[in-house]
Each structure stands twice: as C-alpha cells, then as structure tokens.
Amino acid sequence: MIRRSIRPSLAAVTALALLVLATWLYERLPTEEERQAPLTTEGRVGEQVGTTGFTVRVRKVRLARSVAGRYPDLGDEPITTSGIFVIVYATVTSLEKPIQLDYAELRTADGLSYQATARLDLGIKNEAALQALFPTPRVFAFEVPPAKLVGARLVTGHWYAPFIRVYVPEVSIDLGLTARTTPTLLAGAPHDYKVRVPQ
C-alpha cells in the first residue's frame, strides 16, 4: 500500500518539474519580432563598421541651424528648420555587388527615429547605387529637435529584396553627441551652412 501511494507522488512531482522547465524555456525563446530583427553592427565615428554586405565609416558630423541653397547665385534660399540639421559625412563600400542603402535614420537615445530629410538637394551622386568594392562618399542629413541630440546614432541598412525585411544587415554608429560636447556644438552651429555634396 505504501509503495503504491509513493509512485503517483513521484510522477506528479516529475510532471510538475517538467512543466516548470517547459514554461521557463518558452519564456526565454525569442519572440517573432526578435527573430526577424536586423543583424546590427555597432561602431563609432571614424571606425569602419561592417556587415555581411557593406561597410560604413562616418568621417565627420556637423550641426547647422540652416543650410545654404545649393545654387544661391540662382536665387536658392537658405533652408531653415524648427530643430537642428545634423549632417553626417560618411564613406560607404559595398562588399559584393551593386546595392542601395534602403533606409537611413537618426535614432535617439530614447528610441525615437528620424528619417533622412528630403528637403536638401544633395546631388544625384548621393543617390547612386554603391558599386562593389568602391568606397563611395555619402551625405546623410536629418532634422532633429536639439533636445534629442545627445546619444544619437546613424542607423542604415540594406534589404535583400523589396519584400524580404528580416535579418537585414545594418549598422548603428554613435555620432559622438555626448552630454558634454553637444551644448558646445549647438552654440557653434552656423546659419547658411554649405553642405559638401558628393562630386
């Protein structure tokens, strides 16, 4: 009689232990969003930050309160913003084949994303496809509230195909806008800044 009462108790304890283990493992499985998240490589200004398909090196970052028109002699007016222009000069290299960078964002420390502005004329060459193994200058420009500058990063990537946006190779580069340096950079941000477009 005693042996018969012990066996069900051991079975119940074992089942409970397996249930707890299964729940623990399930809670630690990546979510669907996590499984489809970009494959991000992080870096800083001046570093060659690479993915499986391309590399990006941010050469310098400039802030501006307004940007000069590209052809002021022809009447182009300066372009103003309610925030601050963040101009990022970079060199991008495709490692295998001609590609386009499909998106560029300025991502803030609190997770907000600002898309590259379309208000500046950065020239046709700035939109051209990246040729394999040929370092290509690129300019990324954003309009951002000054309060969102500290900790901002450039995030850019390439989709394998128009409808395949999982496991996207992307880079995330710290632009060096720290709590110590940003006030000084803002104080010195010029008006009518002339962007150096790729030639």
C-alpha positions as CSV (number, residue, x, y, z in Angstrom):
1,M,0.0,0.0,0.0
2,I,2.8,2.4,0.9
3,R,4.7,1.8,-2.4
4,R,1.5,2.4,-4.4
5,S,1.0,5.8,-2.7
6,I,4.6,6.9,-3.3
7,R,4.7,6.2,-7.1
8,P,1.9,8.6,-8.1
9,S,3.5,11.3,-5.9
10,L,6.9,10.9,-7.7
11,A,5.1,11.0,-11.0
12,A,3.3,14.2,-10.1
13,V,6.4,15.9,-8.9
14,T,8.2,14.9,-12.1
15,A,5.4,16.2,-14.2
16,L,5.3,19.5,-12.3
17,A,9.1,19.9,-12.6
18,L,8.8,19.3,-16.4
19,L,6.0,21.8,-16.7
20,V,8.0,24.4,-14.8
21,L,11.1,23.7,-17.0
22,A,9.0,23.9,-20.2
23,T,7.5,27.2,-19.1
24,W,10.9,28.6,-18.2
25,L,12.3,27.6,-21.6
26,Y,9.3,29.0,-23.5
27,E,9.6,32.4,-21.8
28,R,13.2,32.6,-23.0
29,L,12.5,31.8,-26.6
30,P,13.0,34.8,-28.9
31,T,9.7,36.5,-30.0
32,E,8.7,36.7,-33.6
33,E,9.9,40.3,-33.7
34,E,13.3,39.3,-32.2
35,R,13.7,36.5,-34.7
36,Q,13.2,39.0,-37.6
37,A,15.2,41.8,-36.1
38,P,18.0,43.4,-38.1
39,L,21.6,42.0,-37.8
40,T,23.1,45.1,-36.4
41,T,26.8,46.0,-36.2
42,E,27.7,48.9,-33.9
43,G,30.5,51.4,-34.0
44,R,31.7,55.0,-33.6
45,V,32.8,57.9,-35.7
46,G,36.0,57.1,-37.5
47,E,35.6,53.4,-37.4
48,Q,34.9,51.1,-40.4
49,V,31.7,49.4,-39.3
50,G,30.9,46.4,-41.4
51,T,28.1,44.0,-42.2
52,T,28.0,41.0,-44.5
53,G,27.2,43.2,-47.4
54,F,28.6,46.7,-46.9
55,T,30.7,48.9,-44.6
56,V,30.2,52.4,-43.4
57,R,32.7,54.8,-41.9
58,V,31.4,58.1,-40.6
59,R,34.1,60.7,-41.2
60,K,32.6,63.7,-39.5
61,V,29.3,65.2,-38.1
62,R,28.2,68.8,-38.4
63,L,25.3,70.7,-36.9
64,A,23.6,73.6,-38.6
65,R,20.7,75.9,-37.9
66,S,20.1,76.5,-41.5
67,V,21.5,75.2,-44.8
68,A,22.5,77.3,-47.8
69,G,20.7,76.6,-51.0
70,R,22.7,74.6,-53.4
71,Y,22.7,77.4,-56.1
72,P,22.4,80.7,-54.2
73,D,23.5,82.6,-57.3
74,L,20.4,81.4,-59.0
75,G,18.2,82.5,-56.1
76,D,18.1,79.4,-54.0
77,E,17.1,80.5,-50.5
78,P,18.6,79.1,-47.3
79,I,16.7,76.1,-45.9
80,T,15.6,76.6,-42.3
81,T,14.3,74.1,-39.7
82,S,12.4,74.2,-36.5
83,G,15.0,72.0,-35.0
84,I,18.7,71.5,-35.9
85,F,20.2,70.0,-39.0
86,V,22.5,67.0,-38.4
87,I,24.8,66.5,-41.4
88,V,26.7,63.2,-41.4
89,Y,29.6,62.7,-43.9
90,A,30.4,59.0,-44.5
91,T,32.1,56.6,-46.8
92,V,30.1,53.5,-47.8
93,T,31.5,50.4,-49.5
94,S,29.5,47.5,-51.0
95,L,31.4,44.3,-50.5
96,E,29.9,42.0,-53.1
97,K,27.6,43.7,-55.7
98,P,26.0,47.0,-56.5
99,I,23.4,47.9,-53.9
100,Q,21.4,50.8,-52.5
101,L,21.1,51.7,-48.8
102,D,17.4,51.3,-48.4
103,Y,16.9,53.4,-45.3
104,A,18.8,55.9,-43.1
105,E,17.6,57.0,-39.7
106,L,18.9,59.1,-36.9
107,R,18.0,57.1,-33.8
108,T,17.8,58.9,-30.5
109,A,18.9,57.6,-27.0
110,D,15.2,57.1,-26.1
111,G,14.4,55.1,-29.2
112,L,12.8,57.6,-31.5
113,S,13.8,57.5,-35.2
114,Y,14.1,60.5,-37.6
115,Q,14.2,59.7,-41.3
116,A,16.7,61.4,-43.5
117,T,15.3,64.7,-44.7
118,A,14.3,65.1,-48.3
119,R,14.4,68.9,-48.2
120,L,18.1,69.3,-49.1
121,D,19.5,68.9,-52.6
122,L,22.4,66.5,-52.0
123,G,23.0,65.8,-55.7
124,I,22.4,62.8,-58.0
125,K,25.6,61.1,-57.0
126,N,24.4,60.9,-53.4
127,E,21.5,58.6,-54.6
128,A,23.5,56.5,-57.0
129,A,24.0,52.7,-56.4
130,L,27.0,51.6,-54.5
131,Q,29.4,49.8,-56.8
132,A,31.2,46.7,-55.4
133,L,34.5,47.3,-53.6
134,F,34.4,51.0,-54.5
135,P,34.4,53.4,-51.5
136,T,31.7,56.0,-52.1
137,P,31.1,59.3,-50.3
138,R,27.6,59.7,-48.8
139,V,25.9,62.5,-47.0
140,F,23.0,61.8,-44.6
141,A,21.0,64.8,-43.4
142,F,18.4,64.9,-40.6
143,E,16.2,67.5,-38.9
144,V,16.1,66.8,-35.2
145,P,14.9,68.7,-32.0
146,P,18.0,69.9,-30.2
147,A,16.9,68.1,-27.0
148,K,17.2,64.7,-28.9
149,L,20.8,65.1,-30.0
150,V,22.6,63.5,-27.0
151,G,23.3,59.8,-27.7
152,A,22.0,59.9,-31.3
153,R,23.2,57.3,-33.7
154,L,23.1,56.9,-37.5
155,V,21.3,53.7,-38.5
156,T,21.3,52.5,-42.1
157,G,20.8,49.2,-43.8
158,H,20.1,47.2,-47.0
159,W,17.1,44.9,-47.7
160,Y,17.9,41.7,-49.6
161,A,14.7,42.2,-51.6
162,P,11.7,44.6,-51.5
163,F,9.5,42.2,-49.6
164,I,12.2,40.5,-47.5
165,R,12.9,42.6,-44.5
166,V,14.1,40.0,-42.0
167,Y,17.7,39.6,-40.9
168,V,18.5,42.9,-42.5
169,P,22.2,43.8,-42.3
170,E,22.5,47.3,-40.8
171,V,25.0,49.5,-39.0
172,S,24.4,51.6,-35.9
173,I,27.0,54.3,-35.4
174,D,27.4,56.5,-32.4
175,L,27.7,60.1,-33.7
176,G,29.7,61.3,-30.6
177,L,27.0,63.7,-29.5
178,T,27.5,63.5,-25.7
179,A,26.1,65.5,-22.9
180,R,29.5,67.2,-22.6
181,T,30.1,68.1,-26.3
182,T,26.6,68.7,-27.6
183,P,26.0,72.1,-25.9
184,T,29.2,73.5,-27.4
185,L,28.4,72.1,-30.8
186,L,24.9,73.6,-30.7
187,A,26.3,77.0,-29.6
188,G,28.6,77.0,-32.6
189,A,26.1,75.6,-35.1
190,P,26.2,78.0,-38.1
191,H,23.4,79.5,-40.2
192,D,23.6,79.1,-44.0
193,Y,25.9,76.0,-43.7
194,K,27.1,74.8,-47.1
195,V,26.8,71.1,-47.4
196,R,29.7,69.4,-49.3
197,V,27.8,67.1,-51.7
198,P,29.5,64.1,-53.4
199,Q,31.2,65.1,-56.7
